[in-house]
Structure formats: structure tokens, C-alpha cells
Amino acid sequence: MSAPTSKRHAQHTPTPPSPFLSISELVLPWLTPQELASISCTCHTLSHLSKLITTVRSSDASRLFEPLPIPFINTVDSHSYTFFLYTPTYLTSSPNFSRQFWGGRINPNPNCNTHFNFDSFLGVSDSVGCDCGEICDEDCSCAVLWGGEMRTECGTSCDCELNCGNRVTQMGVSVELKIVRVEKKGWGLFAAQFIPEGKFVCEYAGELLTTKEAKRRQQVYDELAKGGCFSSALLVVREFLPSRKACFRINIDATRIGNVARFINHSCDGGNLSAILIRSSGALLPRVCFFASRDIQAGEELSFSYGDVRLRPEGLHCFCGSSCCFGILPSEDT
Ligand SMILES: C[S@@+](CC[C@H](N)C(=O)[O-])C[C@H]1O[C@@H](n2cnc3c(N)ncnc32)[C@H](O)[C@@H]1O
């Protein structure tokens, strides 16, 4: 005699997810917000899944690439998040992908939680690193003090490990941050905890461009900005030689692919962040990293001055709110 099966029990037996649901969960996180919006109109299940994806996306702009989640917070309008591709460090060539998995329940991204991809760096094969062992001591030859705007760290040509104290910019964003929608400025990056003066905040990550390509893109971005609904994030940093007659120029474009630094707004008073060039042993090019230039309280917006000021009457209005505001957003004279 077989045991009776209660109707209640039969109702609660978990049913395997339908192939449609499983495939949707794998495919939808690859879609852009526009594609998600149009697909969510087609049926109730896809609408529900799209909402879940939006919630996960707005809870972490970094898609698990950084040690801490960096949420989007918006009390100003209906934007839940902004869409871009994420890279935790600079890319020396244009990415060969145009989509990135973002917002699914299981993230298949193989780079998750690896904060620093040395392989993407232009290396110097015969460069000399330190041989301090696993963790460097105070006499480490890599820890040369160059003064305010440049520092050196251990890198690929060193024996030490990633948790060596002379690799402070190589572990990703380790302070709590949030991306907040601000009236008239779009999104802005804010401190979600107290950040002491001198603390590393984040790298400026994106596509490393030739100056020719940077100039071409800047012209395109300037045209698009005239339409009013476009934010570009192309940073140009110049490193002057001691003679100051020539300079080495780094162009990083975080507009299409970048990290949370792409949300840092301009402040005419210089803001609370300093951009410092970090040269790692074994890497040919320095990285641009932001450090707190003073103590920053939880809830303060992070900002810096957008480089050389070129006051253009037709430039965008500046809403930095500082007492020395020029009224016009500086833009790079490429
Ligand atoms: C690198 S993005 C910063 C993030 C941007 N707010 C966003 O929503 O993506 C630079 C753009 O932000 C805006 N922005 C930055 N600082 C600003 C300021 N002080 N006043 C007005 N707009 C600003 C401009 O549109 C500028 O082109």
C-alpha cells in the first residue's frame, strides 16, 4: 500500500525552474537598460526579472569588482542607475566586448574580486623590482618619495605579495562610497564613511588613449554635450619633466568603460581629492589615483578640479557651489 500524498504537500514540492526562466536569468543581465525596458513590456515574468536586475544593478555600480558595494542613491528623479562598462584599472587597448554581465543573481564574471589585473599593463621587461620578500619593509627600494604629485609602489617585477603595504592603490576601493543623484550635476560620488586625509580613495580607470584619439573624442563629446543630456569623463593628466619644457601626457576615457571615479564632479576650489600619479615597478605607465587631500566627513561629496581651466563662454555651467566658483565648468583644451 502506498503512502497517501497530501494535496498540500504536493503543492509545496519545489518545481524546477522552467527553461524559459533559466535562460532569461542568464541573458537579461547582459542587456542595456533600454533593451531591458523594451523586453519587460512583453510579459509579466520578464517585467519581474527586469525589476530584480535593476535593483541589483543600483545596489552596486562596481558589479563585485571592488571589495565593497557602491550603491546608486537617487531622491531627485527616476533614474535608478547609469549604464557603463566597469574596469577596476586602466585598459591599454579598447575592450573587445561591448556588454558586461550586470545584475544577475550569480555573477559569472571570472574577474570578480580580483582587484588588480597586472596583465593589462604595459610592462618593462628588464625593470628592477625589490626583493624584500613577501611583505616589504621601510627600506624597500620601490618606496621612493617623489614629492606631491608622484609616488611609486611595488609591482610585477617585485617578489612581494598583493597585501604588501607598498601597494595601497592595488586592492581596489576600500572606503565606503555611494553614487548620489545631485540637482543640476547628474550623479556625484560621495563618502559613505569618514575618510582621513591621505587615504587612498580610488583610481581613475578607463581606456588609455593616444593624444590624437583623445582630441577626436573630446570634439565628439563637446558636440554631444551641447544637446544637454550627455556627460563625458575624459581625463587628461600632464606629467612635466624636471625642465618643465616638455610633458608626458596621459589620456584616460571613462565615458564608456571606467570605474566609480567617472562620477567625481568638479569643484572650482580644488575639492577634497588630490590626483597622484602612481608608478608601479614593472609597469611602463603610471596610474592616476585619488587620495583624500583633507579629512572628509561621511556624506560629503568627493570632488577635484578638472585640470587646466579653459573658460569658454559656451562651456557648461558650473554648479560646484564653492565660494570661488567661476560659473563655467573647466574643460580640457585638447
Ligand atoms: C566625469 S563626469 C561626472 C559625473 C556626472 N555628473 C554624471 O552624472 O555622470 C563630468 C560631467 O559631470 C557634470 N559636472 C561635473 N562637475 C560639475 C559641476 N561642478 N557643475 C555642473 N556639472 C558638473 C558635467 O556634465 C560634466 O561633463
Ligand as a Chemical Component Dictionary entry (heavy atoms), coordinates in Angstrom:
data_LIG
# 
_chem_comp.id                   LIG 
_chem_comp.type                 NON-POLYMER 
_chem_comp.pdbx_formal_charge   0 
_chem_comp.three_letter_code    LIG 
# 
loop_
_chem_comp_atom.comp_id 
_chem_comp_atom.atom_id 
_chem_comp_atom.alt_atom_id 
_chem_comp_atom.type_symbol 
_chem_comp_atom.charge 
_chem_comp_atom.model_Cartn_x 
_chem_comp_atom.model_Cartn_y 
_chem_comp_atom.model_Cartn_z 
_chem_comp_atom.pdbx_ordinal 
LIG C1  C1  C 0  33.189 62.969 -15.094 1  
LIG S1  S1  S 1  31.500 63.349 -15.235 2  
LIG C2  C2  C 0  30.990 63.427 -13.572 3  
LIG C3  C3  C 0  29.745 62.583 -13.322 4  
LIG C4  C4  C 0  28.500 63.136 -13.925 5  
LIG N1  N1  N 0  27.923 64.136 -13.027 6  
LIG C5  C5  C 0  27.495 62.056 -14.257 7  
LIG O1  O1  O 0  26.323 62.177 -13.922 8  
LIG O2  O2  O -1 27.896 61.055 -14.870 9  
LIG C6  C6  C 0  31.631 65.042 -15.753 10 
LIG C7  C7  C 0  30.312 65.671 -16.055 11 
LIG O3  O3  O 0  29.589 65.927 -14.835 12 
LIG C8  C8  C 0  28.972 67.193 -14.857 13 
LIG N2  N2  N 0  29.610 68.016 -13.830 14 
LIG C9  C9  C 0  30.737 67.770 -13.149 15 
LIG N3  N3  N 0  31.015 68.742 -12.284 16 
LIG C10 C10 C 0  30.063 69.661 -12.417 17 
LIG C11 C11 C 0  29.828 70.913 -11.815 18 
LIG N4  N4  N 0  30.631 71.418 -10.879 19 
LIG N5  N5  N 0  28.740 71.621 -12.215 20 
LIG C12 C12 C 0  27.931 71.134 -13.168 21 
LIG N6  N6  N 0  28.085 69.946 -13.772 22 
LIG C13 C13 C 0  29.145 69.215 -13.411 23 
LIG C14 C14 C 0  29.186 67.725 -16.269 24 
LIG O4  O4  O 0  28.119 67.309 -17.057 25 
LIG C15 C15 C 0  30.457 67.036 -16.692 26 
LIG O5  O5  O 0  30.565 66.937 -18.092 27 
# 
loop_
_chem_comp_bond.comp_id 
_chem_comp_bond.atom_id_1 
_chem_comp_bond.atom_id_2 
_chem_comp_bond.value_order 
_chem_comp_bond.pdbx_ordinal 
LIG C1  S1  SING 1  
LIG S1  C2  SING 2  
LIG S1  C6  SING 3  
LIG C2  C3  SING 4  
LIG C3  C4  SING 5  
LIG C4  N1  SING 6  
LIG C4  C5  SING 7  
LIG C5  O1  DOUB 8  
LIG C5  O2  SING 9  
LIG C6  C7  SING 10 
LIG C7  O3  SING 11 
LIG C7  C15 SING 12 
LIG O3  C8  SING 13 
LIG C8  N2  SING 14 
LIG C8  C14 SING 15 
LIG N2  C9  SING 16 
LIG N2  C13 SING 17 
LIG C9  N3  DOUB 18 
LIG N3  C10 SING 19 
LIG C10 C11 SING 20 
LIG C10 C13 DOUB 21 
LIG C11 N4  SING 22 
LIG C11 N5  DOUB 23 
LIG N5  C12 SING 24 
LIG C12 N6  DOUB 25 
LIG N6  C13 SING 26 
LIG C14 O4  SING 27 
LIG C14 C15 SING 28 
LIG C15 O5  SING 29 
# 
